Amino acid sequence: MGSLRHVVEDCLGILQLYSDGSISRTSDDQIDFDNFPIKDDGSVVWKDNLYDGKENLYLRLYKPKYCANNYKLPIIYFFHGGGFCVGSRTWPNCHNCCLRLSSTLQALVIAPDYRLAPEHRLPAAMNDAFESMKWLHNQALSKSSFHDSWMKDISMNYDEVYVIGDSSGGNMAHHLALRLGVGSPELAPVRVRGYVLMAPFFGGSLRTKSEAEGPPEPFLNMQILDRFWRLSLPIGATEDHPLANPFGPLSPKLEPMKLDPLLVIVGGNELLKDRVEDYASKLKELNKDVDYSEFEGMHHGFFTNDPFSQVANLVLQEIKYFMRRTSC
């Protein structure tokens, strides 16, 4: 008689993988989000929109309720984190983050969902990120009723688009930068001006010092990070897979590639700190346009989980400066 079914992987109590290969995922409305109350002062309005009917994927649009006449809103894509395994545009921390980005940066914010692992292993999330960008491309090109009526009421600057990714979303931003190239010509008239990577979730077979010696963070430890990779990478792949390690042995050589500017942000107390710093340093050595900003004492998710904090104000100042610098 075979052994009873049991849990072999548990992601934060939200996702369980069982010994028979079956998967249990807690729905968003059953997750306890008491630590992340919604902070909506009414200055931003938002709505959900289907962007991929085949995969039934939605994005959430945010726009300032009031803005100056004749002001064209820049466009910000925000890709949430969660190790490619958990997370959603509907989670309060993601929602609060997008409210703050829209109100403070006076921007149209687009927050797409994407397929999650292990039901949909990488590169599913990467493909969905690109499809969400193609949705905006179609909006910009369309002269028919397909054009979203909610977006008709606002003036947008399709020539000034920025991609912000948090954690695994930061990893996705890196791969979008590689795929789209300088000026994102295949999305014209949509033009990406730059990418903001917030503690991008990268990996590698060799531990960095902060990974090997750093103390566990409030919401993260190396066991969780390793579990995310086991569940999200193609079966049999290691953390040196090109989708995990941008400088792995099988990863594309970045030296000949032309990239739009990047702003790389990390907390000084993050397990990923050394890996993120190394990523920015190597790109600088390859003469890429990279700004690196480290926030002393901060843990993973410090901006997304508390976007109204004093340190979040400093992050927004960095993003504002980056947007001004790269807008023309």
N, C-alpha and C positions, 0 to 999 in steps of 0.2 A: 504494500500500500504506500503510495507516494506521500511525501510530507505535505502538510497543509500550506496553503498559500500564505506568504508573509511579505512584509515590506522589505525591499532591498535598497531603495533610495527614497529619502524623504527630504523635500525642499521646503524648509521653513513651515512645515505643516500644511502647506498650500497644495503641494503636488507630491503624490506618492507613486512609485513604480513598484509593482509586485513581482514576486518570483516567477509567476506564470506569464509575465510580459504585459499584464494589464495595467492600466493607468487610472488613477483617481485624481481629479482636480477640483478643488473647492471653487465654487462660483464666486465672483467678485462681491455679490451682495451678502455672502455668508462670512466674509473675512472681517475680523475685528480691526477697524481703523481708528480706534479711539485716540491713538497717539498723533493722528494727523487730521484734526478738524478742518473743514473747509473754511477758507478765509476769503469770502467773496463780498466786496464792498459795493458791487453794482457798477463799477467803472468799466467793466468789460462784459460784453455779451458773447455767447457761444452757442454752437449747435453741432450736432453730429451729422456726418455725411458718408454715404457708402462710396468707397473708391474702387473696390474690386468685387464685382458681383460674383465672379467665379469662386473666389475664396471667402466671400461674405465678410470682407474686411472694411472697417470703418475708420474714419479719421475725425478729429474734433477741431473745429475752427473757432478761433478767438479773435475778436476785434474790439478796439477801444470804443466805448459808447459815444464819446465825443472826441473829435480831433479838429485841428485847424482847417479852415477852408483851403481848398486847392493843395492840401497836403497828401502826397501819395505815400501810402503805408509801405514800408519795407516788409518783406515776407520772411518769416522764420519757421523752419521745420524743426520740431522737437521730437527726437526719438528717445523713448523712455528706456530705463535700465531694467535689470532683473535677470542677468546671466543667460539671456535668450530663453529662459524657462518660465519665468513668472513676470507679472507686470501688465499694465493696461493703461490706456489713455484715461480710463474712468477712475483709476486709483486717486485718492485725495491728494497724495504728495505730488503726483504728476499734474493733476488738475490745478492745484495751487501754484505750482511752478509756472505753468502756462499762463495763468491769470496774471502773475507778476511780470513775466516777460512781455506780455501784450501791453499792460498798462504802463510799465516803466519805459519800455523801448518804443512805445507807440507804433506797434507792429501788428500785422496779421500773423497769428501763430497757427500753425498746422501741426497737429499731434496725431500721427498715424499709429494704429495698432499694426501688429505683424504676427505671423504665425509663430507659435512657440514650440519649443522642444520639450520632451522627446517625441511628441506626436509628429512634429515637423522639424527634423534636424536641419542644421545649416547645410546648404546655403539658403534655405527657405526665407529666413528673415531678411537676408541681403536682397533677394529678389523682390520681396514685398516693399522694401524701402525704395527701390528703384521704381516700382509700379506706382507708389504713392507720389513720387516726383513726376511721373508721366501723367498722373491725374491733373496736376497743376498745369503741365504742358498743354493738355487737351483743353483746359479751361481758358488758357491764354489764346489758343488758336481758334476756338469755337465761336461762330457767329450765330449759332442756332439756339434753340431752347435747351440744348444740353447744358449750356452755361448755367452754373448754379445761381439762382435768383438772389440768394442771400449775399452772394459776392458781388452782384451787379450794383448793389447800393453803395459800395465803397470804392475808393480810388486806390488801386494797388500798383506798386512799382515792380513789375515782373523782372526788371533789370537789376533788382537789388534783393537777392535771395540769400539767406544764410542758413546753414545747417548746424543745429546744436544737438549733440548726442551725449547722453549721460550713461556712463558705465558701458554696458553692452551696446547702448545706443551710440556711444563714442566710437566703439569698434566699427559699427555700421557706418558712421560718418567718414571714418578713414577709408573704408572700402568704396563708399560713394565717391569720395574725392578721386580715387584711382580710376574708377569706372567712367566718371563724367569728364575728367581732364579739365584743363584750364578753360574757364568760360562756359563750361557745360554746353558745347555746341549742339549736341543732339536734342537739347531741350529748348532751343531758341523758339520764341523770344525770351523764354525764362533764362535767367543767367544767375548762377551761383557765384557769389563774390568771395565767400570764405566759409570756413568750417570751425566750429568750436567744439573741442573734445574735452568733456568733463570726466576726468579719471577714466579714460577708455579702458575697457576690460580686454586686456591682452594677456597672453599666456606664453609659456615656454617650458621645455623639459627641465631646464636648469633653474633652480630657485634663485631669486634675487635676495639681497641681504634683508630688505624690508619684509619680504615674504617669509624667509627662513627664521628671522629673529624678532620680527615685529610682534607685539602683543595683539591678541584678538581685538577686533573693533566691536563697538556696541551691536552692530547689525551684520557683522561679517567676520569670517575666519577662513583659514586655508582649506578646511574640510568642505565648506560651502562652495568656495571657488572651484576646487577640484571636481566637486559633484556637478556643478554647472557645466564644466567642460565634458565630463563623461556623458552627460545627457544631451548636450547640444551638438557636439561634433559628429561627423559621420562615424558610424560604427567602425571601430578598429583604428581610428585616427588618434594621434598623440597631440599634446599641446603645442607641438611644433608645426601643426597643420597651418597652411597659409592664412586661413580665416581666424586663427588664434594668435599666431606669432608673425608680425609683419616683417621680421628679420630672420625667419626660420630658413632652414636649408632648402626648402622647396618654394619659398615665397618669391614673388616677382622682384627683380632688382629695381630698387626705387631711384637709383642715380639717374638713369636716362629719362625718367618720367617727369613731366611738368605738372605741378600741382598748384591749385589756388591756395592763398594764404590760410594758415591754421593757427588757432589759439588753443593751447593745451593747458588745462587747469587741473590741479591735484591738491589734495590736502596733505600737510606735512606728516600726519600720523596714519596715513593709509598704508595698508599692506601692499597696495599696487604702486606706491609712490616711486620706488626705484625703477620699476619697469616703465612707468609713464615718463619719468625724467630721462631715462635712457632712450626712449622712443623720440622725444623731442630733440635730444642732443644729437642723435644719429642723423635725423633729418636736417638739422642745422649744418652738420658736417658735409651733407650732400648739397648744401647751398639752397635748401628749400626755405621759403618764407614762413618761419615758425616763431610765434611768441610763446614763451613758457612762463606760467605763473603758479607759484606754490604758496598755499595758505597755511601758515604755521599752526600746528596743533589740531588741525581739522581732520575728521574721519570721512570715510566713504559716504557719498550722498549728502554732504553737508549743505550744499545749495538746494538740491531738489527736496530734501526732507524738511528744510526750514528756509524757504525762499524770501521770508520777510525779516530775516535776522540782520544784524549789523554786518556780519561778514558777507551775507548775500548782497548787501548794498555795494560792497567793494567788488564783488564778482560782476555785478551789473555795470559798474563803472568801467571795468576791464572790457566787457563786451561792447559797451557803447564806443569806447575808444577804438576797438578793433573794427567795428562797423564803419566808423567815420574814416578810418585809415584805408579801408579796402573798398569804399563805395564808388570810387572813380579811378 
